Amino acid sequence: MLALSVPLVLASASPRRRDLLARLGLTFEVRPSDADETWPEALAPGPAAAAVALRKAHATDAAEALILAADTVVVYEGEILGKPADADEATATLSRLSGQTHEVATGLALRLGDRQTTAFETTRVTFAPLSPAEIAAYVATGSPMDKAGSYGIQDDLGAVFVDRIEGDYFNVVGLPLRRLYATLRAFVPDLVSLS
């Protein structure tokens, strides 16, 4: 179990991030950020995700708490694949990813008072070749609609689409736990402990 001696605020509405933090045993409050999520085009995916996460951390008011914000993006052939607008876009995205390797980058930002830090993690994911019927069945579940890249590696069908990953599985889910722990230990070493 991970413990913090300061209140923690998660600046995200993501149920996956909530589940992952709870898995660590952390107590936290959820306050979704309404920050602008426009990507800085001049930056590579990891640093850009960290910049957006920092924007989210600054848009969340929690004077006495440690604020954690995150942003995840899927990148294929240099193009950012966000959450699909509709089923047709989800189908097109999954068709592009079929049999291919893409990257998932998650940026983290921690803010405590006027102190802040950022970090990011990048994971390579390779999909197996997918049939149109497999893609249609997955899209019909509705699961792709709230996920960058139109899939969730933790979903029943999303999981079987993945041939292999190189890097942190939890990063692909939406919160790289090892990177988060290392960043917490570096940023607030006196406030974090294992129990």
C-alpha positions in Angstrom: 0.0 0.0 0.0 1.1 3.5 -0.8 0.5 6.3 1.7 0.7 10.1 1.4 0.8 12.4 4.5 -0.9 15.1 2.5 -4.4 15.1 0.8 -4.4 14.0 -2.8 -6.6 15.4 -5.5 -6.9 13.6 -8.8 -7.6 16.2 -11.6 -9.2 13.7 -13.9 -12.7 12.2 -14.5 -11.1 8.9 -15.9 -12.6 5.9 -14.1 -9.4 4.0 -15.1 -7.1 6.4 -13.3 -9.4 6.3 -10.2 -9.2 2.5 -10.2 -5.4 2.5 -10.6 -4.9 5.0 -7.7 -7.3 3.0 -5.5 -5.3 -0.1 -6.4 -2.3 1.5 -4.8 -4.3 2.0 -1.6 -4.3 5.8 -1.9 -7.1 7.9 -0.5 -7.9 10.8 -2.8 -10.6 13.2 -4.0 -11.6 13.5 -7.6 -11.9 17.0 -9.1 -11.9 16.8 -12.9 -10.1 19.7 -14.6 -11.7 21.8 -17.3 -8.3 22.9 -18.7 -7.7 23.3 -22.4 -6.4 20.0 -23.7 -5.0 21.3 -27.0 -1.6 19.7 -27.7 1.5 21.7 -28.1 2.4 20.8 -31.7 6.1 21.7 -31.3 6.7 19.0 -28.7 7.1 15.2 -29.0 4.2 13.1 -27.6 5.6 12.5 -24.1 6.6 16.1 -23.3 3.3 17.3 -24.9 1.3 15.0 -22.7 3.2 16.3 -19.7 2.5 19.9 -20.7 -1.2 19.2 -21.0 -1.2 17.4 -17.7 0.5 20.5 -16.1 -2.2 22.7 -17.6 -4.8 20.4 -15.9 -3.0 20.6 -12.6 -3.0 24.4 -12.7 -6.7 24.5 -13.6 -7.5 22.6 -10.5 -7.9 24.5 -7.2 -6.7 22.6 -4.1 -4.6 24.9 -1.9 -3.5 22.4 0.7 -3.5 19.2 -1.4 -1.1 17.5 -3.8 -2.7 17.6 -7.2 -2.1 14.8 -9.7 -3.1 15.4 -13.3 -2.5 13.1 -16.3 -3.0 13.1 -20.0 -2.8 10.1 -22.3 -2.4 10.0 -26.1 -2.1 7.4 -28.7 0.3 8.2 -31.6 0.4 6.3 -34.9 2.7 7.3 -37.8 3.2 10.7 -36.1 -0.6 11.4 -35.8 -2.3 11.8 -32.5 -5.3 9.5 -32.2 -7.7 10.9 -29.6 -11.0 9.7 -28.5 -13.3 8.9 -31.4 -16.1 11.3 -32.2 -18.4 8.4 -33.3 -18.5 4.7 -34.2 -17.3 5.3 -37.7 -14.1 7.1 -36.4 -13.5 4.3 -33.9 -13.8 1.7 -36.7 -11.4 3.7 -38.9 -8.9 4.1 -36.1 -8.9 0.4 -35.1 -8.6 -0.6 -38.8 -5.4 1.6 -39.0 -4.0 0.1 -35.9 -4.7 -3.5 -37.0 -1.4 -5.4 -37.3 0.6 -2.3 -36.6 2.7 -0.8 -33.8 1.8 2.5 -32.2 2.9 4.4 -29.1 1.0 5.4 -26.0 2.3 8.4 -24.1 1.0 9.5 -20.7 2.2 12.8 -19.1 2.0 13.3 -15.4 2.0 16.5 -13.4 2.2 17.0 -9.7 1.5 20.3 -8.0 1.8 21.2 -4.3 1.3 24.9 -3.6 3.7 26.7 -5.9 5.9 23.7 -6.5 5.4 21.5 -9.5 7.0 18.7 -11.5 6.2 16.7 -14.6 7.1 13.3 -16.1 6.0 11.1 -18.9 6.0 7.4 -19.9 5.9 6.0 -23.5 4.9 2.4 -24.3 4.9 0.7 -27.7 1.8 -1.5 -28.4 1.5 -3.9 -31.3 -1.9 -5.1 -32.4 -2.6 -8.4 -34.0 -4.3 -8.3 -37.4 -8.0 -7.6 -36.8 -10.9 -8.7 -39.0 -13.7 -6.2 -39.8 -16.0 -8.4 -37.8 -13.8 -8.2 -34.7 -13.6 -4.5 -35.0 -17.3 -4.1 -35.5 -18.0 -6.4 -32.5 -15.8 -4.3 -30.3 -17.1 -0.9 -31.5 -20.7 -2.2 -30.9 -19.8 -2.6 -27.2 -19.4 1.2 -26.9 -16.2 0.7 -25.0 -13.9 2.5 -27.6 -15.8 5.8 -27.4 -14.1 7.2 -24.3 -10.6 6.1 -25.0 -7.7 7.6 -26.8 -6.9 5.4 -29.8 -10.4 3.8 -29.7 -9.4 0.9 -27.4 -8.8 -0.1 -23.8 -6.1 -2.7 -23.3 -7.9 -3.6 -20.1 -11.2 -4.4 -21.9 -12.1 -8.0 -22.7 -12.0 -7.5 -26.4 -9.4 -4.7 -26.4 -7.0 -7.1 -24.5 -7.2 -9.8 -27.1 -6.3 -7.4 -29.9 -2.9 -6.7 -28.4 -0.1 -8.9 -29.7 2.6 -7.4 -27.5 3.6 -4.4 -25.5 7.0 -2.9 -24.8 6.9 -0.9 -21.6 4.5 -0.2 -18.8 1.1 -1.9 -19.2 -0.5 0.6 -16.8 0.7 3.4 -18.9 -1.6 2.1 -21.7 -4.5 1.9 -19.2 -3.9 5.6 -18.4 -1.6 6.0 -15.4 2.0 4.6 -15.4 2.2 3.4 -11.8 6.0 2.9 -11.6 6.6 6.3 -13.1 4.1 7.9 -10.7 5.7 6.3 -7.7 9.2 7.4 -8.8 7.9 10.9 -9.4 6.2 11.1 -6.0 9.4 9.8 -4.3 11.4 12.5 -6.0 8.9 15.4 -5.6 7.7 14.8 -2.1 10.0 12.2 -0.5 9.0 13.1 3.1 5.3 12.8 2.3 5.1 9.4 0.6 5.6 6.0 2.2 5.0 2.3 1.6 3.0 0.5 4.3 
